[in-house]
């Protein structure tokens, strides 16, 4: 009997951890670990290591601050962009022209909110630099310097916070989560092979029940992944249309 494969590498960290939490509980429920004892001991050790590593990420002194500061700079960026867009309808012709020129700059830089943290930080840095050096006249006539300064302030604060978090992580030597996950996937695949052999050679009722419930979990987690990928594909298609 072949057990349906599951694309573990596509799971987010929390989904990956939850799958193995349920797998561990299932093994304990049916007491089938004797079929793959050595690999299971290795898997549990890696599972605990992953738990510790993810907990460090959750408990980081900087994680919540980084998320909040990113929201703040996104809000200022959007506020500045929308203000410039609105000023294109200003009754003063010079201000109309200035805002139109600035909108072209924003179109060139695109939607920075969709970029990763590092890319967004670099993009905002370059945008602010351009606004202050190449479009000083436009910023002045539209009285937007306060917006630009606030965006620069939040972006610099964000960059410093990321550097501080990197320093914190470097002071906590640990195996990378991605490496732990790879080792766990290997263990899981080996365990599945043992189960498939046992199902072929000596499939007792207990093992059959275990496999049936495992298959149900695999289908459920596969559906979670498919739904997310479907939403992402639909969103991408909407943007292209």
C-alpha positions in Angstrom: 0.0 0.0 0.0 1.3 3.4 -1.0 0.5 6.3 1.4 -0.3 9.6 -0.3 2.6 12.0 -0.4 2.3 15.4 1.1 4.3 18.5 0.0 5.8 19.3 3.4 8.3 21.8 1.9 5.4 24.0 0.9 4.0 24.4 4.4 4.5 27.5 6.5 6.5 26.8 9.7 3.4 26.7 11.9 1.5 24.4 9.5 4.5 22.1 9.3 4.8 22.0 13.1 1.1 21.3 13.5 1.2 18.4 11.0 4.0 16.7 13.0 2.2 17.5 16.3 -0.8 15.6 15.0 1.4 12.9 13.6 3.1 12.4 16.9 -0.2 12.3 18.7 -1.5 9.7 16.2 1.6 7.5 16.7 1.1 7.7 20.5 -2.7 6.9 20.2 -2.1 3.7 18.2 1.3 2.8 19.7 2.7 1.9 16.4 6.2 3.3 16.9 7.7 -0.1 17.2 7.3 -0.4 13.5 9.9 2.4 12.9 11.4 2.9 16.4 14.8 4.3 15.4 13.5 6.8 12.9 10.8 7.9 15.2 13.2 8.6 18.1 15.2 10.8 15.7 12.0 12.5 14.5 10.9 13.4 18.0 14.3 14.8 18.8 14.1 17.0 15.7 10.5 17.9 16.6 11.5 19.2 20.0 14.4 21.1 18.4 12.0 22.7 15.9 9.7 23.6 18.8 12.5 25.4 20.6 13.6 27.2 17.5 10.1 28.4 16.6 9.6 29.5 20.2 12.7 31.7 20.0 11.2 33.4 17.0 7.9 33.8 18.7 9.5 35.2 21.8 11.9 37.6 20.1 12.0 40.9 21.8 11.7 42.6 18.4 9.2 40.5 16.5 6.0 42.5 17.5 7.8 45.8 17.2 9.0 45.0 13.7 5.4 44.1 12.6 4.0 47.3 14.1 6.7 49.6 12.7 6.3 48.0 9.3 2.5 48.9 9.5 3.4 52.4 10.5 5.7 53.1 7.6 3.2 51.4 5.2 0.5 53.8 6.4 2.7 56.8 5.9 3.8 55.7 2.5 0.2 55.2 1.4 -0.8 58.5 3.0 1.9 60.3 1.1 1.0 58.6 -2.2 -2.7 59.3 -1.8 -2.1 62.9 -0.8 0.0 63.4 -4.0 -2.7 61.7 -6.1 -5.4 64.0 -4.6 -3.3 67.1 -5.3 -3.4 66.3 -9.0 -6.9 67.9 -8.8 -5.7 71.1 -7.1 -7.0 74.3 -8.5 -3.4 75.7 -8.7 -1.9 74.6 -12.0 1.7 74.5 -10.7 0.6 72.2 -7.9 -1.2 70.0 -10.4 2.0 69.7 -12.5 4.2 69.0 -9.5 1.9 66.3 -8.1 1.7 64.7 -11.6 5.5 64.5 -11.7 5.6 63.0 -8.3 3.0 60.4 -9.2 5.2 59.2 -12.0 8.0 58.7 -9.4 5.7 56.6 -7.2 4.6 54.5 -10.2 8.2 53.8 -11.0 8.8 52.5 -7.5 5.7 50.4 -7.5 3.8 49.0 -4.5 6.5 48.8 -1.9 4.1 47.2 0.6 4.2 44.0 -1.3 8.0 43.7 -1.1 9.8 41.7 1.6 11.2 43.6 4.6 14.7 44.1 3.2 13.5 45.1 -0.3 10.9 47.5 1.1 13.5 49.2 3.3 15.9 49.7 0.4 13.1 50.9 -1.9 11.8 53.5 0.6 15.4 54.6 1.2 15.9 55.3 -2.5 12.5 56.9 -2.9 13.1 59.3 0.0 16.6 60.1 -1.5 15.0 60.9 -4.9 12.3 63.0 -3.3 14.8 65.0 -1.3 17.4 65.4 -4.0 15.7 65.3 -7.4 12.2 66.5 -6.5 12.9 69.1 -3.8 10.9 71.8 -5.7 7.8 69.6 -6.0 7.9 68.5 -2.4 8.3 72.2 -1.3 5.5 73.6 -3.5 3.1 70.8 -2.3 4.2 71.2 1.3 5.0 67.5 1.7 8.3 67.6 3.5 6.7 66.5 6.8 5.4 63.4 5.1 8.7 62.6 3.5 10.6 63.1 6.8 8.2 60.9 8.7 8.5 58.1 6.1 12.3 58.4 6.3 12.1 58.3 10.1 10.0 55.2 10.2 12.1 53.5 7.6 15.4 54.2 9.4 13.9 53.0 12.7 12.7 49.8 11.0 16.2 49.2 9.6 17.8 49.7 13.0 15.3 47.3 14.6 16.0 44.6 12.0 19.7 45.0 12.7 19.1 44.7 16.4 17.0 41.5 15.8 19.8 40.0 13.6 22.3 40.7 16.4 19.9 39.0 18.9 19.6 36.0 16.7 23.4 35.8 16.1 23.9 35.6 19.9 21.6 32.5 20.1 23.5 29.9 18.0 21.1 27.3 16.7 20.4 25.1 13.8 18.3 26.9 11.2 14.7 26.0 11.1 14.9 25.2 7.4 17.7 22.6 8.2 15.6 21.0 11.0 12.7 20.8 8.6 14.7 19.0 5.9 15.9 16.4 8.4 12.4 15.9 9.7 11.1 15.4 6.1 13.7 12.7 5.6 12.7 10.9 8.8 9.1 11.1 7.9 9.7 9.7 4.4 11.6 6.8 6.0 8.9 6.2 8.5 6.3 6.1 5.7 8.3 3.5 3.9 8.4 1.3 7.1 4.6 1.7 7.4 4.0 0.8 3.7 6.2 -2.4 4.2 4.3 -3.3 7.4 0.9 -2.8 5.6 2.1 -5.1 2.9 3.5 -7.8 5.1 1.6 -7.8 8.4 -1.4 -5.3 8.3 -3.1 -5.8 11.7 -6.3 -3.9 12.5 -4.5 -1.3 14.7 -2.0 -0.4 12.0 -4.8 -0.2 9.4 -6.7 2.2 11.7 -3.6 4.3 12.2 -3.0 4.5 8.4 -6.6 5.4 7.7 -6.5 8.3 10.2 -3.1 9.4 8.9 -4.5 9.5 5.3 -7.4 11.7 6.5 -4.9 14.1 8.1 -2.8 14.2 4.9 -5.8 15.1 2.8 -6.8 17.8 5.3 -3.4 19.4 5.3 -3.1 19.0 1.5 -6.4 20.9 1.2 -5.1 23.7 3.3 -2.1 24.1 1.0 -4.2 23.9 -2.1 -6.7 26.5 -0.9 -3.9 28.9 -0.1 -2.1 28.4 -3.4 -5.5 28.8 -5.2 -6.1 32.1 -3.5 -2.6 33.3 -4.4 -3.0 32.3 -8.0 -6.4 34.1 -8.2 -4.9 37.2 -6.7 -2.0 37.2 -9.2 -4.4 36.7 -12.1 -6.5 39.7 -10.9 -3.4 41.9 -10.9 -2.5 40.9 -14.4 -6.0 41.7 -15.7 
